């Protein structure tokens, strides 16, 4: 190839590259312009003088916008969050009824709850202070949503995803339904859960400083790696509780039944265990500090620990326990994977317990059939039962 021909090829290639780049830039400008036009049209429908139907059209237009342009999702999140905060307001004084969210607020929540959180970027939904009494948020994805001071009384949060959500500082969850909700990594400090309905709720790695529980069965909640500092469990049933790798600080567990509790790798620091029962608990790898046994009957505690699951990684900080030869022998034997306590898993009365929930109370006498056959029911509420498998 001659020098002239080579030069011609280079010129043509350069021209082609420049042309393609120019076309791409023009297409980007066109897309941005279209987004701006669509965004302005949608937001323009939010004016106070617009009807609810028009506002609904604007909300769903924004939903289509983030479906077509995922990179603009954070902008839409900001707009819809602000819409909920300014439209989900408590009823005026003297107004009858609790005031459930209007259809436009419900629509905005639906868009936020069905988005893909992976596309949020640095911005996340912020519903601070919204009045969402009785809102139906079943299955909503509220990952990393700020719910500070939100009124969620009687809200339906069944199977809702609240991973990394912020629910502290004044959130009202009275009579809210949190069954099967996922609150992994959530911030629940100072939260009152005493009147919330919870079953198989996931609190893995949640921060629960001074969180208040009600008469809940902790064996039906997952508190793995939860941080429970000065939490109020005074009314909760702790038998067979799931507290694997949890951190318990400064809690009052006086006289509490912790039999068969899963405290594997848990940290108990300054926990009042006076008259508590740790029989058959799983304490493999757990750390029990000296502050937790002040006023405790040591001999009674040793007898309980001799029935618990211990291993070489169990740390009993109090000198009186650490140097007890019976416990030392038991921990030395605990290297086997099967455990070594006197309590056998087959003897665990909670092993085959299941929950059964109905919409209406069954007609008595009630005899479970099908997959529930062979279970003996114990009524907890008009529509909830604990099912125990018969021998």
N, C-alpha and C positions, 0 to 999 in steps of 0.2 A: 504494500500500500504506500502510495506517494505521500509526501509531507502535506501536500495540499488536501488530499482526500482525508487524511487523519484529522486535520484541522477542521474540515467540514463536519466530520462525525462528532467532534467535540462540541462544535457550535450547535449542531442539531440537538445533541443530548442536553446541553445546557438550556436551550430554549424550551425543550420538552419539560425538563424539571421545573423551570420557572413557571411554565404554563400550568402544570399540575398543582404547584404550590399556590399559585394565584387562584385557581379554581377552588382549592380546599379552603383558602381564606375567605373567599366569597361565600362558600357554603356555610362556613362557621358564622359569618356575619348575618347571613339569612336566618340560620337557626336561632341565633341570639335575638334577632329582631322579632322572629315569630314567638319565641318564648316570652319576650317582654310584652308583646301585644296580648298574648293569651293570658299572661299573669295579670296585666292591668285590667283586662276585661273581667276576669274572675273576681279580683279584689274589688272592682267597682260595684259588684253586686252585693257587697256587704254594707252598703249605706243603710242607715237607720230607717230611711223612708221606703226602703225596698220591702216587698212582701217576703214572707217566710219561704215561699216557693222559689223566688228569685235568689234568695240567699243560699238555699239548698243547691241551686244550679251552680252558683259560684264555688261552693265547697267541693262538689263533685268534679267541677272543671279543674280545680287544683289537684284533685286525685289523679285525673287523667294526665295532667301535666307532669307529675313526678313519675308516672308510668312511662311516659315518652322521653323524659329527660331526668334520669335518676340523679345526675350530678347536681340538680337544683333542689333536691329533696330537703336539704337543711333550710333553705329559704321558705319553703312551703310549711315546714314544721313550725318555724317561728310565727308565721301568720296564723295558722290554725290554733296554735297554743294560745296566742293572744286573743283569738276569737272566743275560745272556751272560757278564758279567764274573765273576759268582759261581758259574756252573755250568760254564763252559769252563775247566777247571783242568788243569794238566799231570798226567800219570800219577804215581802215588806211586813213590818209589824202590823198585827191585826188581820193579816190575810189568813184565811182558813187553808188547811192542808200544808203538807211539807214542801210541795213544789218540786216535782221531779224534773229532770232536764227536758227542755223543749226539743222538737225534732231537729232543728238546725244544730244544736249542741251535740245531740246524739250522732248526727252525721259527721261532725268534725271529729268526735271521739272515735268513730268507726274508721275514718281515714288514718288517724294517728295510730290506732290499734291494729291496723292491717299492713302498715308500712314494713319495709325491710330495715331493721335497725342497723344493719351493716353499712347502709348508705347514709347514715345520719351525719357522718363527718364529725366535726367538733361540737355540733349543736344537737341538743336532745330536747324532747318535749318538756315544757315547763308549765304545769297546771297549778302553780302555787295559788292557794286561796280559793280555788274554784268550789262551787257548791254543787256536788254531784250526788245528792241524796237519792238513793234508790236507783242509781244508774245501772244499766245492764252492760257489764263489761266482761261477760263470759268469754273466755278464750282470747281476750285482747292482749296484744303484745305491747306492753308498757315498759319494755326494757330501758333502763337508764332514765326513766321519767321522774321529774321532780314533782312530788305530791305533797310538799310541805303545806300544812294548814288546810288541806283539802278535806271537805266533808264527804265522807264515803259511807255515811250511816245507811244501813240496809242495802248497800250496793252489792250487786252480784258479781263476784270476782272468781267464780268457779273456773279452774284451769287457766286463769290469767297468768301471763308471764311478766313478773315484776323483778326480773334479774337486774341487780345493780340499781334498783329504784331507791329513791329517797322518800321515806314515809315518816320521818320523825317530826318533832315540833308541832304538835297540835292536830295531827291527822285524826279524824273521827271515824273509827271502824266499828262503832256500836252496831251489833246485829248484822254486820257485813258477812258475806258468805265467801270464805277463803278455801273451800275444799279443793284439794288437788292443785292449788296455786303454787307457782314456783317463785320463791323469794330469795333465791341464791344470791349471796353477796349484798343483799339489800340492807339499807341503813334504817333500823327500827328502834333507835334509841329513844327512851322515854315514851314509847308507844303503849297505849292501853289496849290489849287484845282480850281483855277479860270477857267481853260480851260478843266477840267474833266467833263465827262458826268455822271450825277447822277440822279437817280430816285428811290425812296423807298430804299435808301441806309441807312444802320443802323449804326449810330455813337454813340450808347448808351455807356455812361461812358467813351467816348474817351477823350484823352488829346489833346486840340486844341489851345495851346498857340500861338498867332500870326499866326494862320492858315488863309489863304486867300481864300475867296469864290468868285465866279463869279456871273453872273446873274442867280443864281439858285433860285428855288422856295423852300424855307425851309419847307413849309407845306408838301412837298413830301419827306422830309428827317426826320429820327428819331434822334433827338439830346437830347433824354432823359438822364439826369444826365451828359451831356457833360460838360467839363471844358473849357470854352471859355474865356481865358484871353487875352485881347488886340487883339482878332480876328478881321479880316477885313471883315465886312459884308456890305460894302458901296454899293455894286452893287446887293446884294441879295434881293429878295422879302420876307419880314418878316411877311406879313399878314398870320394869321392862322399858324404861325410857331410852330413846335413841340419842345418846350424847357422845358418840364416838369422836374422839379427838377434839372435844369441846373444851372451852376454857371457862371455868366457874370461879368467879372472884367475889368474895365478900357476901355470899348468899346465906340466908338463914334456912337451913334444912332440918331444923330441930324436930325430932320425932317423925321424920318423913320415911315412907316406905320406898326404899331404893332396890328392893329385891329384883334380881334378874336384869337390872339396868345395864345398858351397854356403855361403859365408861372406858372402853379400850383407848389408850393413849390420851385420856382426858387429863386436864390439869385442874386440881382442886386446891385453891389458895384462900386461906382465911374463910373457909366455908364452915358454918356451924353445924356439926354433925351430932350434936348431943341427942342421945336416944334415937338416932336414925338407924335404919336397918339396911346393911349392905350385903346381907346374905345372898349368895349365888350371883352377885354382880360380876360383870366382866371387867377386871381391873388390870388386864395385861397392858404393860407399858404405861399405866397411869401414874401420875405423881400426886401424892397426898402430903401436903405440907403440915408443919407442926401447929400452925394457927388453926387448923381445922379440927383438932382433937381436944381443945381446951374444954375441960368439964366432962369429957367423955369417959364412960366406964371402959377402961382399956382392956380388961379381961373379956368383957362382952364383945368389944370390937374385934379382938383377936379371934374369938370363936366364930364371928361372922366372916372374917377374912379367910379363915381356914376352909370355908365352904365356897369362897369366891374363886374366880379364875385369875390366877397370878402367874407371872413368868419372871424370867431373869431381868426383864426391863421394867418391872414394877418398882417404883421408887416410893418408899415409905420414909419420909423425911424425919418424923418424930423418932428420937433415939429409942424410946421404949418399944416401938414397933420394929424399927430397923434391926435391933439387936435381939429380938425374940427368936429363939432358935427354931421354934415350930414354923414361924413364917419364913425364916431363911431356908429351911429345908423344903418348904412348899414351893418357894420361888425357884429354888435350884431344880426341882423336879419339873418346873413349868416350861422347860425347853421344848417339850413335845408339842406338836401342833394341836393335839386333841385336848389340851388343857389338863388340869390335874385336880380340880376342886371336887369336893364331895357331891356337889350338885351336878346332875347329868342333864344334858339338853333334852333328853327324852322325858325328864320330869318337869320341864318348864311348862307351867300352866298357861303361859301366854303364847306358846309356840304355834298353836293352831287356831288362834283367835282371828276372826275376820269381822269387818263391819258390814252391816247391811242397812241401806237406807231406802225407804219407800216414799212416795209422794203422799199417800194416804195411809192411815193406820190400818193394818190388816185385820180381817174379821177373826176374832178369837173363836175357838182355839186355832192357833196357826201352826201348821206343820210344814217346814221347808221341804220342797221337792226338787227334782232335777239335780242340778249341780250343787244345790244347797242341802240336799238330803243328808241325813246323818249329823246335822248340826242342831244344837240346843240353843234357843234364842233367849236372851236376857234383855228386857226392854230398858232402854236408857231415856228415850223421849217418846212421844206418841208415834214418831215415824222412824226412830233409830233403834237398832238392836246390836248387841254384841253376840256374835255367833261362836259357840265353842263346839269343836268337833268331839263327838262322843267316842269313847275308847273302842 
